[in-house]
Amino acid sequence: MENKMSVLFEPRKMGRLKIPNRLVRSATAERMARPDGTCGPQMEKLYSDLAQGGVGLIIVGHACVREDGRNRLSMTGIYNDDHIPGLMKVVEAIHKYGAKAVSQINHAGRQTTPAVIGKTPMAPSAVTNKATGLTPREMTLAEIEDMINAFGHAAHRAKAAGFDGVQIHSAHGYLISEFNSPYTNTRQDEWGGTAEKRMRFITEVYKEVRRQVGDSYPVLVKLNADDCLEGGITVEEVSEIAVRLERLGIDAIEISGGMAESKVGTIRAGIDSREKEAYFLPYAKRLKKAVSVPLLLVGGIRSPEAAEEILDRGWADFISLCRPLIREPNLPSEWKNGRTEKAACISCGKCSKYPDRFINCEVIHPGHPEGSF
Ligand SMILES: Cc1cc2nc3c(=O)[nH]c(=O)nc-3n(C[C@H](O)[C@H](O)[C@H](O)COP(=O)(O)O)c2cc1C
């Protein structure tokens, strides 16, 4: 990269949120929470390192809005007020180095197991999860209402912890994306049966979150643009969701895809050429035509040239990175200081293979022995 100021390091507004540059750390589960969902000093250290590395916005790994929304025992909680003090320290660690902090709120829906939550997982419909072989139970109408409230309360806690914004996780086959998708939502009541009814859940979650955090607080969403399996959501429906959320006041949309059952989906292997980078780019181009709200693009972006081209061409407004920053938290600073090579991450995906070990690059620290409770 030339030493002239790259577009990657220009400050930019993301709706109501001002970000010091165009690089975002996409939410990455840390797998560091204690069994009660609280987080401790390991999380502070992780986020301090990331913020020092120069990334502009850090979306902290998904936090569950209810205890039965955990996908792993080590998932961070945001389902009661005892979680707030630990999260506050994480936010302080991020702010100390000038980065912004957003909390991602999630419920695992059918992508968890009784071993983790102590009961049968719930979902919009009782559609067997081929990745686990488990069939969830269909949520009742009262449970749907409770769930919407749980997202709202979680967003309120995120604000109380000092986060600069909140991101609603509506991707990767977790609960909200399960409602959006015809693959996982086969209901025939007011929450399913047509695209309009399937997107009602995310709409209501957004409205409740907005009600809880107020009009001026940044609210983002991470959206599956493609479930990456037959019978999944169509890009036309995703565009409609995006348009609706924009109309309601969403600050930004992060584009992703895939779910646990997709053969090739969220976390793709072998991104070893420029052509393979930015594997959800076609969806960004498509959504750009539908909405004017800022778009974040994630998925296989590895080189500064690819990232710059995406921004220069206006295909997306922010570049989100996950695995590259697990291996090299300093990557943004290095690019800023003239490094021209792409991320060292080889996209093997092994960092996602060990759910009960602290987040770790398995290539440079195989086994990570100290990384579990
Ligand atoms: C270890 C690991 C944990 C992840 N945790 C989350 C998460 O908590 N929330 C989320 O939305 N995506 C999560 N992701 C997906 C990433 O945010 C990102 O969408 C995906 O890895 C593709 O981007 P990349 O090619 O830059 O890694 C995770 C990915 C990995 C590898």
The ligand as an SDF file (V2000), in Angstrom:
LIG
                    3D

 31 33  0  0  0  0  0  0  0  0999 V2000
  -13.9680  -18.2340   16.1240 C   0  0  0  0  0  0  0  0  0  0  0  0
  -15.0880  -17.4960   15.4690 C   0  0  0  0  0  0  0  0  0  0  0  0
  -16.0890  -16.9600   16.2500 C   0  0  0  0  0  0  0  0  0  0  0  0
  -17.1410  -16.2260   15.6540 C   0  0  0  0  0  0  0  0  0  0  0  0
  -18.0840  -15.6510   16.4430 N   0  0  0  0  0  0  0  0  0  0  0  0
  -19.0540  -14.8900   15.8840 C   0  0  0  0  0  0  0  0  0  0  0  0
  -19.9730  -14.1700   16.6840 C   0  0  0  0  0  0  0  0  0  0  0  0
  -19.9320  -14.1940   17.9140 O   0  0  0  0  0  0  0  0  0  0  0  0
  -20.9190  -13.4300   16.0330 N   0  0  0  0  0  0  0  0  0  0  0  0
  -20.9780  -13.3350   14.6690 C   0  0  0  0  0  0  0  0  0  0  0  0
  -21.8360  -12.6480   14.1510 O   0  0  0  0  0  0  0  0  0  0  0  0
  -20.0920  -13.9860   13.8900 N   0  0  0  0  0  0  0  0  0  0  0  0
  -19.1370  -14.7310   14.4620 C   0  0  0  0  0  0  0  0  0  0  0  0
  -18.1910  -15.3260   13.6690 N   0  0  0  0  0  0  0  0  0  0  0  0
  -18.2310  -15.0960   12.2090 C   0  0  0  0  0  0  0  0  0  0  0  0
  -17.3460  -13.8870   11.8520 C   0  0  0  0  0  0  0  0  0  0  0  0
  -17.8010  -12.6950   12.4550 O   0  0  0  0  0  0  0  0  0  0  0  0
  -17.2810  -13.6570   10.3370 C   0  0  0  0  0  0  0  0  0  0  0  0
  -18.5940  -13.4110    9.8800 O   0  0  0  0  0  0  0  0  0  0  0  0
  -16.6780  -14.8580    9.5920 C   0  0  0  0  0  0  0  0  0  0  0  0
  -15.6090  -15.4300   10.3120 O   0  0  0  0  0  0  0  0  0  0  0  0
  -16.1620  -14.4590    8.1970 C   0  0  0  0  0  0  0  0  0  0  0  0
  -15.2190  -13.4270    8.2740 O   0  0  0  0  0  0  0  0  0  0  0  0
  -13.6090  -13.6750    8.1460 P   0  0  0  0  0  0  0  0  0  0  0  0
  -13.3730  -14.3310    6.8330 O   0  0  0  0  0  0  0  0  0  0  0  0
  -13.0190  -12.2980    8.2540 O   0  0  0  0  0  0  0  0  0  0  0  0
  -13.2190  -14.5780    9.2730 O   0  0  0  0  0  0  0  0  0  0  0  0
  -17.1600  -16.0690   14.2440 C   0  0  0  0  0  0  0  0  0  0  0  0
  -16.1340  -16.6190   13.4700 C   0  0  0  0  0  0  0  0  0  0  0  0
  -15.0970  -17.3200   14.0670 C   0  0  0  0  0  0  0  0  0  0  0  0
  -13.9910  -17.8500   13.2090 C   0  0  0  0  0  0  0  0  0  0  0  0
  1  2  1  0
  2  3  1  0
  2 30  2  0
  3  4  2  0
  4  5  1  0
  4 28  1  0
  5  6  2  0
  6  7  1  0
  6 13  1  0
  7  8  2  0
  7  9  1  0
  9 10  1  0
 10 11  2  0
 10 12  1  0
 12 13  2  0
 13 14  1  0
 14 15  1  0
 14 28  1  0
 15 16  1  0
 16 17  1  0
 16 18  1  0
 18 19  1  0
 18 20  1  0
 20 21  1  0
 20 22  1  0
 22 23  1  0
 23 24  1  0
 24 25  2  0
 24 26  1  0
 24 27  1  0
 28 29  2  0
 29 30  1  0
 30 31  1  0
M  END
$$$$
